[in-house]
Amino acid sequence: MQKFIPIFPLNIVAFPGEQINLHIFEPRYQQLIKECDEEGKPFAIPVVNDNRMLDYGTEMELVKIHKQYPNGEMDIKVKGTHVIHILEIVKEVPEKLYSGAIVSVQQNIEDRHSRLFAELEDLTMQLFTLLDIKADIYKPDFVLNSFRLAHYVGFNFLEEYELLRHPRETSRQKLIVEHIKKIQIGRAHV
Protein backbone atom coordinates (compact mmCIF):
# COMPACT_ATOMS: atom_id res chain seq x y z
CA MET A 1 0.00 0.00 0.00
CA GLN A 2 1.42 3.38 -1.03
CA LYS A 3 0.49 6.63 0.65
CA PHE A 4 1.65 10.16 1.36
CA ILE A 5 2.88 10.85 4.89
CA PRO A 6 4.50 13.88 6.56
CA ILE A 7 8.09 13.21 7.58
CA PHE A 8 10.22 14.18 10.57
CA PRO A 9 13.72 12.90 9.66
CA LEU A 10 15.89 12.09 12.68
CA ASN A 11 19.22 10.44 13.39
CA ILE A 12 17.52 7.59 15.28
CA VAL A 13 16.12 4.17 14.50
CA ALA A 14 12.60 3.95 15.90
CA PHE A 15 10.92 0.55 15.93
CA PRO A 16 7.25 -0.41 15.74
CA GLY A 17 5.88 -0.66 19.27
CA GLU A 18 8.55 1.66 20.68
CA GLN A 19 7.54 4.82 22.53
CA ILE A 20 9.83 7.84 22.25
CA ASN A 21 9.81 11.22 23.98
CA LEU A 22 10.70 14.16 21.73
CA HIS A 23 11.19 17.88 22.24
CA ILE A 24 9.74 19.77 19.28
CA PHE A 25 11.29 23.18 18.68
CA GLU A 26 11.36 23.84 14.91
CA PRO A 27 8.26 25.65 13.58
CA ARG A 28 7.78 23.13 10.75
CA TYR A 29 7.53 20.25 13.22
CA GLN A 30 5.40 22.28 15.61
CA GLN A 31 2.95 22.65 12.72
CA LEU A 32 3.18 18.92 11.97
CA ILE A 33 2.56 17.81 15.56
CA LYS A 34 -0.31 20.27 15.97
CA GLU A 35 -1.97 18.75 12.88
CA CYS A 36 -1.32 15.22 14.13
CA ASP A 37 -2.98 16.15 17.42
CA GLU A 38 -5.99 17.86 15.82
CA GLU A 39 -6.53 15.40 12.96
CA GLY A 40 -5.23 12.16 14.45
CA LYS A 41 -2.93 11.64 11.49
CA PRO A 42 0.40 9.80 11.62
CA PHE A 43 3.82 10.94 10.48
CA ALA A 44 7.04 9.09 9.72
CA ILE A 45 10.52 9.23 11.18
CA PRO A 46 12.88 8.35 8.32
CA VAL A 47 16.34 7.30 9.51
CA VAL A 48 19.09 9.85 8.87
CA ASN A 49 22.75 8.81 8.78
CA ASP A 50 25.65 11.16 7.97
CA ASN A 51 23.16 13.93 7.05
CA ARG A 52 21.52 11.65 4.46
CA MET A 53 17.99 10.34 4.68
CA LEU A 54 17.92 6.57 4.26
CA ASP A 55 15.18 4.60 2.51
CA TYR A 56 13.44 3.18 5.59
CA GLY A 57 11.86 4.57 8.71
CA THR A 58 8.91 4.11 11.01
CA GLU A 59 5.38 5.44 10.90
CA MET A 60 4.57 7.09 14.22
CA GLU A 61 1.42 8.09 16.04
CA LEU A 62 1.19 10.88 18.57
CA VAL A 63 0.45 9.42 21.99
CA LYS A 64 0.51 12.56 24.12
CA ILE A 65 1.61 16.16 24.26
CA HIS A 66 3.22 16.37 27.70
CA LYS A 67 3.92 20.09 27.71
CA GLN A 68 3.40 23.09 25.48
CA TYR A 69 5.66 26.11 25.91
CA PRO A 70 4.66 29.75 25.25
CA ASN A 71 7.05 29.91 22.26
CA GLY A 72 5.30 26.93 20.58
CA GLU A 73 7.82 24.28 21.58
CA MET A 74 6.42 20.97 22.86
CA ASP A 75 7.43 17.85 24.75
CA ILE A 76 5.63 14.88 23.22
CA LYS A 77 5.43 11.09 23.31
CA VAL A 78 5.07 9.13 20.08
CA LYS A 79 4.75 5.42 19.31
CA GLY A 80 6.00 3.48 16.29
CA THR A 81 3.35 1.58 14.35
CA HIS A 82 4.79 0.32 11.03
CA VAL A 83 8.02 0.19 9.07
CA ILE A 84 7.84 2.32 5.96
CA HIS A 85 9.90 2.28 2.76
CA ILE A 86 10.40 5.73 1.25
CA LEU A 87 9.69 5.75 -2.47
CA GLU A 88 9.81 9.50 -3.12
CA ILE A 89 10.53 12.61 -1.05
CA VAL A 90 8.08 15.50 -1.41
CA LYS A 91 10.22 18.49 -0.37
CA GLU A 92 7.46 21.08 -0.66
CA VAL A 93 3.96 20.28 0.53
CA PRO A 94 1.41 23.00 -0.37
CA GLU A 95 0.69 25.31 2.58
CA LYS A 96 2.93 23.28 4.92
CA LEU A 97 6.29 24.06 6.48
CA TYR A 98 7.26 20.37 6.67
CA SER A 99 8.17 17.88 3.95
CA GLY A 100 6.54 14.58 3.19
CA ALA A 101 7.11 11.37 1.32
CA ILE A 102 5.35 8.79 -0.75
CA VAL A 103 5.91 5.56 1.15
CA SER A 104 4.92 1.94 1.09
CA VAL A 105 4.02 0.35 4.39
CA GLN A 106 6.12 -2.76 4.89
CA GLN A 107 4.17 -5.81 5.93
CA ASN A 108 5.47 -7.22 9.21
CA ILE A 109 5.49 -11.00 8.88
CA GLU A 110 5.17 -12.42 12.41
CA ASP A 111 6.48 -15.88 11.61
CA ARG A 112 8.08 -17.80 14.47
CA HIS A 113 10.16 -20.94 14.68
CA SER A 114 10.15 -22.45 18.14
CA ARG A 115 13.81 -23.60 18.04
CA LEU A 116 15.08 -20.17 16.88
CA PHE A 117 12.85 -18.40 19.40
CA ALA A 118 14.12 -20.61 22.24
CA GLU A 119 17.73 -19.90 21.19
CA LEU A 120 17.01 -16.17 21.04
CA GLU A 121 15.42 -16.22 24.48
CA ASP A 122 18.31 -18.21 25.99
CA LEU A 123 21.05 -16.06 24.41
CA THR A 124 19.28 -12.86 25.38
CA MET A 125 19.06 -13.93 29.01
CA GLN A 126 22.76 -14.89 28.97
CA LEU A 127 23.67 -11.50 27.49
CA PHE A 128 21.52 -9.61 29.99
CA THR A 129 23.11 -11.54 32.86
CA LEU A 130 26.60 -10.88 31.50
CA LEU A 131 25.90 -7.17 31.14
CA ASP A 132 23.94 -6.99 34.39
CA ILE A 133 20.93 -5.59 32.57
CA LYS A 134 17.88 -5.53 34.77
CA ALA A 135 15.20 -7.14 32.68
CA ASP A 136 12.83 -4.18 32.47
CA ILE A 137 11.66 -5.52 29.15
CA TYR A 138 10.64 -8.83 30.72
CA LYS A 139 7.46 -7.65 32.37
CA PRO A 140 4.47 -10.00 32.77
CA ASP A 141 2.73 -8.59 29.67
CA PHE A 142 5.94 -8.47 27.62
CA VAL A 143 5.98 -10.24 24.28
CA LEU A 144 9.55 -11.06 23.24
CA ASN A 145 10.22 -9.97 19.67
CA SER A 146 13.09 -8.55 17.68
CA PHE A 147 11.86 -4.95 17.67
CA ARG A 148 11.56 -4.96 21.48
CA LEU A 149 15.10 -6.36 21.87
CA ALA A 150 16.89 -4.32 19.22
CA HIS A 151 18.09 -1.45 21.44
CA TYR A 152 19.24 -3.84 24.20
CA VAL A 153 21.60 -6.24 22.41
CA GLY A 154 24.48 -3.90 21.54
CA PHE A 155 23.72 -3.19 17.90
CA ASN A 156 25.36 -0.14 16.43
CA PHE A 157 23.22 2.40 14.56
CA LEU A 158 23.51 0.77 11.12
CA GLU A 159 22.87 -2.70 12.55
CA GLU A 160 19.64 -1.39 14.08
CA TYR A 161 18.76 0.10 10.69
CA GLU A 162 19.47 -3.23 8.98
CA LEU A 163 17.15 -4.98 11.45
CA LEU A 164 14.41 -2.43 10.69
CA ARG A 165 14.57 -3.25 6.98
CA HIS A 166 13.80 -6.97 7.41
CA PRO A 167 10.07 -7.73 7.04
CA ARG A 168 10.17 -11.18 8.68
CA GLU A 169 10.40 -11.73 12.43
CA THR A 170 12.50 -14.87 11.91
CA SER A 171 15.05 -12.92 9.81
CA ARG A 172 15.32 -10.27 12.51
CA GLN A 173 15.66 -12.92 15.22
CA LYS A 174 18.48 -14.59 13.25
CA LEU A 175 20.32 -11.24 13.06
CA ILE A 176 20.07 -10.85 16.84
CA VAL A 177 21.14 -14.45 17.53
CA GLU A 178 24.18 -14.08 15.21
CA HIS A 179 25.08 -10.76 16.86
CA ILE A 180 24.92 -12.17 20.39
CA LYS A 181 27.01 -15.18 19.34
CA LYS A 182 29.67 -12.79 17.93
CA ILE A 183 29.70 -10.94 21.25
CA GLN A 184 30.16 -14.22 23.12
CA ILE A 185 32.96 -15.35 20.81
CA GLY A 186 34.68 -11.95 21.12
CA ARG A 187 34.41 -12.09 24.87
CA ALA A 188 35.82 -15.63 24.99
CA HIS A 189 38.98 -14.37 23.21
CA VAL A 190 39.58 -11.52 25.67
Salt bridges, closest charged atoms under 4 A:
GLU18 OE2 - HIS151 NE2 2.98
GLU26 OE1 - ARG28 NE 2.81
GLU35 OE1 - LYS41 NZ 2.76
GLU35 OE2 - LYS96 NZ 2.92
GLU38 OE2 - LYS34 NZ 3.72
GLU39 OE1 - LYS41 NZ 3.97
GLU59 OE1 - LYS3 NZ 2.63
GLU73 OE1 - HIS23 NE2 2.63
ASP75 OD1 - HIS23 ND1 2.58
GLU110 OE1 - ARG112 NH2 3.61
ASP111 OD2 - ARG168 NE 3.00
GLU119 OE2 - LYS181 NZ 2.70
ASP132 OD1 - LYS134 NZ 3.03
GLU160 OE2 - HIS151 ND1 2.83
GLU162 OE1 - ARG165 NH1 2.89
GLU162 OE2 - HIS166 NE2 3.13
GLU169 OE1 - ARG172 NH2 2.77
